[in-house]
């Protein structure tokens, strides 16, 4: 399998011979060849002509490349044009600029703020952002131009609402934009969309705070501002909307009405992140899905992003990200590190923190309330070394509350302790709920956050997990898994010529062994600028990855080729109106 040959008198640039072609449409796979010329697929089936490169893929599956519509590779592409580890797992197209955070456009003096904000809210090491990113562009078009010819994946970017506000309002942004400020913001948004931005992203989530612990700028916007900017977005071809709503367990009518109004103002679908699917959270998740019904009844489209796997969430009291959204905990993470450490030793402070969680009812609260089930994954002092890899109830024994044990360890480690919230949802009932959601037209698989939270989450393995063990366990057909990972997100974002293996489509393809494909072990590597660390995993069973007809991954390793296209709205995307997507009602695609 996988042998190659060359032919000088060739009809095609590339021919994949004898694989099982799963084209991304959901139709059954069929045995055949795939011929490529000038980066596009020109024939699928028996191919008579020869290719300059011939690859024998007998026994392997040829499928469309994975399209990840929710990443934060905006900065990483400067030092890693392959967007690893995503590309090793079959991702050929990434969309960045999500959650209201992009790094363009850029006004002089905003570089330090944006870098520190991304370090806090997206978990990208500050030293890597400072050493690995040039921060020398101004316009969005200039930023996009930095990646032309330098990336191994197709990459498109939304413009972040927080970034727009900081460019226009600077630090005086703790209020809605009105008058001249709003006019200037609309003008900057127009210039950005003309420069190739794929749309607008925004956030009102309470977990989104900047380096000082203050709410990010988009959280100060009001409904009128959001609707003005949504309307401007809709003036441009091939644009869309992305939004991070509240992190409460249930959506109130105000949240659902706001997302619906944004969709209607832009005449575009709006997708929100993230819908967790498991038995523990299902009551809230099912209710939040009804935002799709609410919008459809009024002529809009609201789409939830969901992951096909349960992520293992890692948190620290040093960064405070996620923990600062627990009821009453935010003021703690506004303190400097030394004062924060002192506060954690105060008995009354601990009592208030514990009470906030006991009385709360958010998604996160439900996951952390059983303190004893939390795992101390990594410690940083001699006196805590013995606790690594152990549950808190095991460490505490019968003599101390696990919550107090946790804080004692955190203090001893200078707040650096890595705490794991055990994954939920590996029971049969949760897998059945996921199967229902994958078939629901109110949700799309996405939301990996790849490129962010580098020490916290491992959802970058979602594609190989779905195509591999999840499919082999019988939770979904392989043909449907490929469609969910490629054609469905391509249609939501209007990506021209991407998402399927068929004549006329760009030759974004993955070739894999269906019996072996899957994620490798999660490990920590120190390969970021400034020798900073991140979580990482290789893939197993992926033999080849092609982007626009050029091989970027061979037998699990990067080839060094950079054939990726920087996606620009209108040129590389077509307009998707709410009415263009599958009808809400049956909740079946």
VMD Tcl script that draws the C-alpha trace (Angstrom):
set ca {
  {0.00 0.00 0.00}
  {1.09 3.54 -0.67}
  {3.74 2.78 -3.32}
  {4.50 5.49 -5.87}
  {5.77 5.89 -9.41}
  {6.34 8.72 -11.92}
  {5.43 9.03 -15.57}
  {7.01 11.71 -17.76}
  {4.24 11.69 -20.38}
  {1.53 12.36 -17.87}
  {-2.05 13.52 -18.27}
  {-2.41 14.49 -14.61}
  {-0.23 15.91 -11.87}
  {-1.34 13.27 -9.37}
  {-3.32 10.03 -9.45}
  {-4.33 8.08 -6.36}
  {-4.85 4.49 -7.46}
  {-7.20 1.87 -6.12}
  {-8.49 3.33 -2.87}
  {-11.96 3.46 -1.38}
  {-13.24 6.94 -2.17}
  {-15.52 8.41 0.48}
  {-16.45 11.66 -1.19}
  {-17.91 13.63 1.73}
  {-21.49 13.60 0.47}
  {-22.53 10.84 2.84}
  {-22.98 8.36 -0.01}
  {-21.42 4.91 0.35}
  {-17.73 4.70 -0.49}
  {-16.69 3.17 -3.79}
  {-13.49 1.70 -5.14}
  {-11.73 3.93 -7.64}
  {-8.99 6.36 -8.58}
  {-8.67 10.10 -8.07}
  {-6.93 12.28 -10.66}
  {-5.69 15.81 -9.92}
  {-4.51 18.58 -12.21}
  {-3.54 22.15 -11.22}
  {-4.67 21.62 -7.65}
  {-8.18 20.45 -8.56}
  {-9.79 17.04 -8.80}
  {-10.65 16.32 -12.42}
  {-11.78 12.69 -12.27}
  {-13.00 10.14 -9.74}
  {-13.45 6.52 -10.78}
  {-11.43 4.50 -13.28}
  {-8.67 6.84 -14.53}
  {-6.97 5.82 -17.77}
  {-4.36 8.58 -18.06}
  {-1.15 8.61 -16.08}
  {-0.04 11.04 -13.42}
  {3.30 12.76 -12.94}
  {2.98 11.16 -9.53}
  {1.13 7.91 -9.00}
  {0.30 6.70 -5.48}
  {-1.01 3.20 -4.83}
  {-3.64 3.57 -2.09}
  {-5.08 0.07 -2.28}
  {-6.65 -0.84 1.08}
  {-6.81 2.82 2.14}
  {-9.61 5.39 2.26}
  {-9.48 8.64 0.29}
  {-11.67 11.31 1.94}
  {-11.99 15.09 1.86}
  {-9.72 17.06 4.14}
  {-11.15 18.12 7.48}
  {-12.43 21.71 7.79}
  {-12.04 23.12 11.30}
  {-14.16 26.27 11.54}
  {-13.27 27.22 15.11}
  {-9.54 27.62 15.72}
  {-7.17 30.24 17.10}
  {-4.19 29.72 14.79}
  {-4.04 33.48 14.08}
  {-0.65 33.87 15.78}
  {0.77 30.34 15.51}
  {0.84 30.39 11.71}
  {3.69 32.90 11.92}
  {6.00 30.29 13.47}
  {4.17 27.15 12.37}
  {2.62 27.45 8.93}
  {1.45 23.85 9.12}
  {-0.93 24.55 12.03}
  {0.18 21.51 13.97}
  {-1.03 19.29 15.39}
  {-4.28 19.81 13.44}
  {-2.72 19.16 10.04}
  {-1.29 15.85 11.24}
  {-4.86 14.82 12.07}
  {-6.16 15.48 8.58}
  {-7.22 19.13 8.87}
  {-6.66 20.93 5.57}
  {-8.62 24.15 6.24}
  {-8.73 26.26 9.40}
  {-10.80 29.31 10.31}
  {-9.38 31.70 12.92}
  {-10.36 35.02 14.44}
  {-13.07 33.44 16.58}
  {-14.58 34.53 19.91}
  {-14.15 38.22 19.13}
  {-10.34 37.91 19.07}
  {-8.27 38.56 15.96}
  {-4.83 40.16 15.74}
  {-5.79 42.38 12.83}
  {-6.47 45.16 12.17}
  {-3.86 46.65 14.44}
  {-3.36 50.19 15.70}
  {0.00 51.39 17.06}
  {0.19 50.80 20.78}
  {-2.31 47.93 20.87}
  {0.22 45.14 20.35}
  {1.06 44.61 24.01}
  {-2.59 44.65 25.05}
  {-3.65 42.10 22.43}
  {-0.74 39.79 23.17}
  {-1.41 39.86 26.92}
  {-5.14 39.40 26.35}
  {-4.60 36.36 24.12}
  {-2.21 34.91 26.67}
  {-4.91 35.17 29.33}
  {-8.12 34.37 27.50}
  {-6.81 31.91 24.88}
  {-3.98 30.32 26.83}
  {-1.20 31.07 24.34}
  {2.13 31.66 26.14}
  {2.97 35.36 26.21}
  {6.63 34.73 25.43}
  {5.62 32.91 22.24}
  {3.35 35.76 21.18}
  {6.11 38.27 21.82}
  {8.92 36.36 20.11}
  {7.02 34.54 17.38}
  {4.74 37.28 16.00}
  {6.12 40.38 14.20}
  {3.20 42.69 15.13}
  {4.13 45.03 12.28}
  {0.97 45.15 10.12}
  {-1.93 47.57 10.30}
  {-4.73 46.54 7.94}
  {-6.42 43.17 7.78}
  {-5.35 42.80 4.17}
  {-1.73 43.38 5.19}
  {-2.06 40.70 7.88}
  {-3.50 38.16 5.44}
  {-0.73 38.91 2.97}
  {1.87 37.74 5.48}
  {0.66 34.15 5.00}
  {0.43 33.96 1.21}
  {2.75 31.17 0.07}
  {3.81 30.37 3.62}
  {1.13 28.04 5.00}
  {0.51 24.33 4.58}
  {-3.23 24.62 5.27}
  {-5.95 26.76 3.79}
  {-6.55 29.52 6.33}
  {-9.32 32.09 6.65}
  {-9.99 34.55 9.43}
  {-12.90 36.41 10.96}
  {-12.35 39.85 12.44}
  {-12.79 40.05 16.19}
  {-15.21 42.53 17.74}
  {-12.88 43.14 20.69}
  {-10.06 43.94 18.28}
  {-12.21 46.42 16.34}
  {-13.26 48.15 19.56}
  {-9.70 48.48 20.83}
  {-8.59 49.95 17.50}
  {-11.33 52.58 17.63}
  {-11.85 53.19 21.35}
  {-8.54 52.22 22.89}
  {-8.74 51.66 26.64}
  {-11.82 53.89 26.89}
  {-14.07 51.02 25.92}
  {-16.11 50.19 29.00}
  {-19.32 51.35 27.37}
  {-21.27 50.78 24.14}
  {-19.99 52.46 20.98}
  {-22.26 55.31 19.91}
  {-22.02 58.34 17.63}
  {-18.65 58.84 15.97}
  {-17.13 55.82 17.70}
  {-19.73 53.53 16.13}
  {-19.36 55.21 12.73}
  {-15.58 54.74 12.86}
  {-16.00 51.11 13.92}
  {-18.37 50.44 11.03}
  {-15.88 52.04 8.65}
  {-13.03 49.90 9.99}
  {-15.19 46.79 9.69}
  {-15.96 47.63 6.05}
  {-12.28 48.07 5.28}
  {-11.52 44.77 7.00}
  {-14.19 42.86 5.08}
  {-13.00 44.42 1.84}
  {-9.53 43.24 2.85}
  {-10.68 39.61 2.98}
  {-12.07 38.95 6.46}
  {-14.61 36.12 6.37}
  {-16.98 37.85 8.77}
  {-17.40 39.10 12.32}
  {-16.94 37.29 15.63}
  {-17.99 38.52 19.06}
  {-18.42 37.37 22.64}
  {-20.45 38.19 25.74}
  {-19.12 35.22 27.75}
  {-18.19 35.88 31.37}
  {-15.10 33.66 30.96}
  {-13.58 36.16 28.53}
  {-11.44 38.56 30.54}
  {-8.19 40.29 29.61}
  {-4.80 40.11 31.29}
  {-5.90 42.40 34.11}
  {-9.00 40.32 34.84}
  {-11.24 42.94 33.23}
  {-14.00 42.02 30.77}
  {-12.82 41.95 27.16}
  {-14.04 44.86 25.08}
  {-16.86 43.09 23.23}
  {-18.61 42.44 26.52}
  {-19.28 46.20 26.87}
  {-21.17 46.40 23.57}
  {-24.93 46.72 23.58}
  {-27.54 45.17 21.31}
  {-27.64 48.19 18.98}
  {-23.88 48.04 18.39}
  {-23.95 44.33 17.64}
  {-26.82 44.72 15.20}
  {-25.13 47.64 13.40}
  {-21.97 45.60 12.92}
  {-23.93 42.52 11.85}
  {-25.72 44.57 9.21}
  {-22.40 45.86 7.86}
  {-21.10 42.29 7.72}
  {-24.07 41.32 5.59}
  {-23.21 43.97 2.99}
  {-20.27 41.86 1.78}
  {-20.26 38.65 -0.22}
  {-19.22 35.41 1.42}
  {-19.31 36.59 5.03}
  {-20.69 35.03 8.20}
  {-21.13 35.57 11.95}
  {-19.66 33.75 14.96}
  {-20.64 34.37 18.57}
  {-19.83 33.24 22.10}
  {-22.96 33.74 24.23}
  {-23.31 33.36 27.97}
  {-21.85 30.27 29.61}
  {-24.92 29.67 31.73}
  {-26.50 26.23 31.62}
  {-29.61 27.62 29.90}
  {-30.22 30.40 27.36}
  {-32.77 33.03 28.33}
  {-34.95 34.68 25.71}
  {-32.65 37.71 25.61}
  {-29.70 35.62 24.42}
  {-31.76 33.74 21.84}
  {-33.35 36.95 20.59}
  {-29.96 38.68 20.27}
  {-28.44 35.89 18.16}
  {-31.58 35.76 16.03}
  {-31.53 39.52 15.52}
  {-27.86 39.41 14.50}
  {-28.62 36.67 11.97}
  {-31.51 38.69 10.54}
  {-29.53 41.94 10.45}
  {-26.75 40.31 8.44}
  {-28.98 37.88 6.53}
  {-26.40 35.26 7.48}
  {-26.33 32.22 9.75}
  {-24.65 32.74 13.10}
  {-22.82 29.92 14.86}
  {-22.16 29.78 18.58}
  {-19.68 27.81 20.68}
  {-19.99 25.39 22.37}
  {-22.68 22.76 22.90}
  {-21.50 20.04 25.28}
  {-23.40 16.78 24.88}
  {-23.56 14.27 27.72}
  {-26.12 13.03 30.20}
  {-24.84 15.33 32.97}
  {-25.50 18.50 30.96}
  {-28.24 17.36 28.62}
  {-31.13 19.33 30.12}
  {-29.27 22.59 29.53}
  {-27.85 21.55 26.18}
  {-31.24 20.49 24.87}
  {-32.70 23.84 25.91}
  {-29.85 25.78 24.29}
  {-30.42 23.91 21.05}
  {-33.87 25.50 20.91}
  {-32.13 28.76 19.98}
  {-32.10 27.23 16.50}
  {-35.89 26.86 16.55}
  {-36.37 30.35 17.92}
  {-34.30 31.82 15.07}
  {-35.84 29.68 12.34}
  {-39.35 30.71 13.33}
  {-38.29 34.32 12.68}
  {-36.36 33.73 9.47}
  {-32.83 33.50 10.89}
  {-30.41 30.62 11.53}
  {-28.59 29.96 14.78}
  {-26.22 26.98 14.69}
  {-24.50 25.35 17.67}
  {-20.95 24.04 17.38}
  {-20.31 20.76 19.13}
  {-17.36 18.42 19.60}
  {-17.70 14.68 18.95}
  {-15.46 13.87 21.91}
  {-15.36 14.65 25.61}
  {-12.45 16.98 26.26}
  {-10.19 16.64 29.25}
  {-10.11 20.12 30.77}
  {-6.96 21.28 32.54}
  {-6.94 24.43 34.71}
  {-4.49 26.33 36.92}
  {-4.87 29.03 39.55}
  {-1.97 30.84 37.87}
  {-3.85 31.67 34.65}
  {-7.30 31.50 36.22}
  {-8.95 30.95 32.86}
  {-12.27 29.10 33.27}
  {-11.92 29.16 37.06}
  {-12.67 32.88 37.04}
  {-16.17 32.11 35.77}
  {-17.10 30.15 38.90}
  {-19.64 32.12 40.99}
  {-17.86 34.74 43.10}
  {-14.36 33.71 42.01}
  {-13.63 36.50 39.50}
  {-12.27 39.03 42.05}
  {-9.65 36.50 43.16}
  {-8.14 36.37 39.67}
  {-7.96 40.14 39.42}
  {-5.35 40.08 42.20}
  {-1.60 39.97 41.48}
  {-0.18 36.48 41.86}
  {1.38 37.07 45.29}
  {-1.80 38.53 46.74}
  {-3.86 35.77 45.08}
  {-1.71 33.14 46.75}
  {-2.15 34.83 50.14}
  {-5.91 35.06 49.64}
  {-6.18 31.33 48.97}
  {-4.79 30.66 52.43}
  {-7.47 32.74 54.15}
  {-10.18 30.63 55.79}
  {-12.97 33.14 55.09}
  {-11.92 33.46 51.44}
  {-12.07 29.69 51.07}
  {-15.51 29.63 52.64}
  {-16.81 32.21 50.17}
  {-15.32 30.35 47.21}
  {-16.80 27.04 48.33}
  {-20.21 28.62 48.96}
  {-20.26 30.17 45.48}
  {-19.82 26.77 43.88}
  {-22.28 25.06 46.22}
  {-24.96 27.63 45.35}
  {-24.19 27.89 41.60}
  {-25.77 26.05 38.69}
  {-23.57 26.67 35.66}
  {-22.15 24.01 33.37}
  {-18.72 24.40 34.93}
  {-20.07 24.25 38.48}
  {-21.60 20.88 37.75}
  {-18.20 19.56 36.69}
  {-16.16 20.85 39.65}
  {-18.63 20.47 42.50}
  {-17.33 16.98 43.27}
  {-13.91 18.25 44.38}
  {-12.68 14.80 45.33}
  {-12.96 13.60 41.70}
  {-10.53 16.25 40.44}
  {-7.09 14.98 39.49}
  {-3.77 16.65 40.30}
  {-2.03 16.06 36.97}
  {1.21 17.97 37.51}
  {2.89 19.55 40.53}
  {5.85 21.89 40.86}
  {7.41 21.55 44.30}
  {9.20 18.76 46.21}
  {6.52 18.63 48.91}
  {3.74 18.11 46.34}
  {5.54 15.75 43.96}
  {3.92 12.69 45.56}
  {0.44 13.95 44.59}
  {0.91 13.98 40.80}
  {-1.59 11.80 38.97}
  {-3.84 11.26 41.99}
  {-7.45 12.14 42.75}
  {-8.04 14.71 45.47}
  {-10.20 12.38 47.57}
  {-7.32 9.90 47.56}
  {-4.85 12.60 48.62}
  {-7.10 14.08 51.28}
  {-8.11 10.76 52.83}
  {-10.52 11.06 55.73}
  {-8.77 13.84 57.58}
  {-9.38 16.88 55.32}
  {-11.87 18.22 52.82}
  {-10.66 17.73 49.22}
  {-11.29 21.43 48.49}
  {-8.88 22.49 51.24}
  {-6.38 19.86 50.10}
  {-6.54 21.32 46.59}
  {-5.83 24.86 47.74}
  {-2.99 23.74 50.03}
  {-1.30 22.03 47.07}
  {-1.89 25.04 44.82}
  {-0.29 27.37 47.37}
  {2.71 25.07 47.79}
  {3.16 25.03 44.00}
  {3.03 28.81 43.66}
  {-0.35 28.49 41.84}
  {1.13 26.42 39.00}
  {-0.56 23.08 39.84}
  {-2.28 21.55 36.80}
  {-5.72 20.26 37.78}
  {-7.73 17.95 35.53}
  {-11.50 17.97 35.41}
  {-12.28 14.38 34.48}
  {-14.09 13.98 31.17}
  {-17.76 13.20 31.31}
  {-19.94 11.52 28.76}
  {-18.31 8.18 27.98}
  {-21.43 6.27 28.97}
  {-23.71 4.69 26.33}
  {-26.48 7.19 26.98}
  {-24.17 10.14 26.23}
  {-22.99 8.54 22.99}
  {-26.61 8.09 21.91}
  {-27.27 11.78 22.61}
  {-24.24 12.74 20.51}
  {-25.51 10.63 17.62}
  {-28.80 12.52 17.80}
  {-27.03 15.89 17.80}
  {-24.81 14.97 14.83}
  {-28.00 14.36 12.85}
  {-29.60 17.59 14.06}
  {-29.69 20.56 11.69}
  {-29.32 22.94 14.64}
  {-25.73 21.80 15.27}
  {-22.46 21.37 13.36}
  {-19.28 19.60 14.45}
  {-16.65 22.24 15.22}
  {-15.37 24.16 18.20}
  {-11.97 22.51 18.66}
  {-10.28 25.78 19.78}
  {-7.08 24.37 18.26}
  {-4.19 26.80 18.58}
  {-5.51 28.02 21.95}
  {-5.54 26.80 25.56}
  {-2.32 25.02 24.74}
  {-1.82 23.59 28.21}
  {-5.48 22.91 28.88}
  {-7.42 21.04 26.17}
  {-6.76 18.24 23.70}
  {-9.71 18.63 21.32}
  {-7.32 19.00 18.37}
  {-7.62 15.20 18.02}
  {-11.36 15.31 17.29}
  {-11.10 14.43 13.58}
  {-9.02 11.28 13.97}
  {-11.12 10.30 16.98}
  {-14.33 10.54 14.93}
  {-12.94 8.83 11.82}
  {-11.23 6.20 13.94}
  {-12.35 4.76 17.27}
  {-15.76 6.47 17.34}
  {-16.61 5.12 13.89}
  {-15.14 1.69 14.63}
  {-17.23 1.51 17.81}
  {-20.32 1.86 15.63}
  {-21.47 5.31 16.73}
  {-21.50 6.69 13.17}
  {-20.90 5.42 9.63}
  {-17.52 6.36 8.19}
  {-19.20 8.06 5.21}
  {-21.29 10.20 7.54}
  {-18.30 11.04 9.73}
  {-16.43 12.32 6.68}
  {-19.42 14.45 5.67}
  {-19.76 15.95 9.13}
  {-16.06 16.89 9.17}
  {-15.85 18.33 5.66}
  {-18.90 19.09 3.57}
  {-21.13 20.31 6.40}
  {-18.73 23.02 7.68}
  {-17.82 23.93 4.09}
  {-21.47 24.60 3.27}
  {-22.00 26.62 6.48}
  {-19.10 28.93 5.58}
  {-19.74 28.91 1.83}
  {-16.23 27.67 1.03}
  {-15.99 27.51 -2.74}
  {-14.90 24.15 -4.13}
  {-14.08 22.54 -0.82}
  {-15.59 19.83 1.33}
  {-15.88 16.90 -1.10}
  {-13.78 14.62 -3.28}
  {-15.30 15.18 -6.70}
  {-14.58 16.74 -10.10}
  {-14.12 20.49 -9.83}
  {-13.30 20.46 -6.12}
  {-9.95 21.56 -4.77}
  {-7.77 18.53 -4.08}
  {-7.85 18.74 -0.28}
  {-7.72 15.05 0.69}
  {-6.67 12.68 3.42}
  {-5.65 9.08 2.81}
  {-5.88 6.74 5.78}
  {-6.16 3.18 6.99}
  {-9.68 2.89 8.44}
  {-8.56 0.17 10.86}
  {-5.70 2.23 12.28}
  {-6.68 5.89 12.12}
  {-6.92 7.55 15.52}
  {-5.23 9.99 17.89}
  {-1.91 9.11 19.46}
  {-1.10 9.68 23.14}
  {-1.34 13.22 24.49}
  {2.04 14.57 25.57}
  {3.69 17.88 26.40}
  {6.29 19.31 24.02}
  {8.37 22.46 24.46}
  {8.53 23.58 20.82}
  {6.97 27.05 20.93}
  {8.92 30.31 20.60}
  {10.64 31.04 23.87}
  {10.78 27.27 24.57}
  {7.21 27.39 25.88}
  {5.24 24.14 26.12}
  {1.98 22.85 24.71}
  {-0.08 19.70 24.62}
  {0.47 17.65 21.48}
  {-0.50 14.36 19.89}
  {0.45 12.64 16.65}
  {-2.09 10.75 14.57}
  {-2.01 7.09 13.68}
  {-3.15 5.57 10.41}
  {-2.95 8.71 8.24}
  {-0.71 7.94 5.27}
  {-1.08 11.13 3.21}
  {-2.61 14.60 3.45}
  {-2.98 16.70 0.31}
  {-3.77 20.42 0.23}
  {-4.68 21.81 -3.19}
  {-3.12 18.71 -4.73}
  {0.24 18.96 -2.97}
  {1.24 16.52 -0.26}
  {1.73 18.19 3.12}
  {1.85 15.09 5.34}
  {3.44 11.76 4.43}
  {3.31 8.77 6.78}
  {2.61 11.01 9.76}
  {5.33 13.60 9.10}
  {5.22 17.04 7.50}
  {6.71 17.30 4.02}
  {7.55 21.00 4.36}
  {5.34 22.01 1.41}
  {3.24 25.17 1.79}
  {0.42 24.95 -0.80}
  {-2.27 26.40 1.45}
  {-4.50 29.23 0.21}
  {-5.25 32.25 2.38}
  {-9.03 32.39 2.11}
  {-10.55 35.79 1.36}
  {-14.25 36.57 1.55}
  {-16.02 36.79 -1.79}
  {-13.11 35.34 -3.72}
  {-12.93 32.03 -1.86}
  {-16.36 32.06 -0.21}
  {-19.90 32.48 -1.46}
  {-22.76 34.02 0.44}
  {-24.83 31.64 2.57}
  {-28.23 33.02 3.56}
  {-30.22 31.53 6.44}
  {-32.70 30.07 3.96}
  {-29.89 28.24 2.14}
  {-29.24 25.85 5.03}
  {-31.30 22.73 5.82}
  {-34.69 23.55 7.25}
  {-35.13 23.48 11.00}
  {-38.08 21.37 12.05}
  {-37.31 17.71 11.59}
  {-33.87 18.24 13.10}
  {-32.46 15.83 10.57}
  {-30.08 16.78 7.81}
}
mol new
graphics top color blue
foreach p $ca { graphics top sphere $p radius 0.5 }
foreach p [lrange $ca 0 end-1] q [lrange $ca 1 end] { graphics top cylinder $p $q radius 0.2 }
display resetview
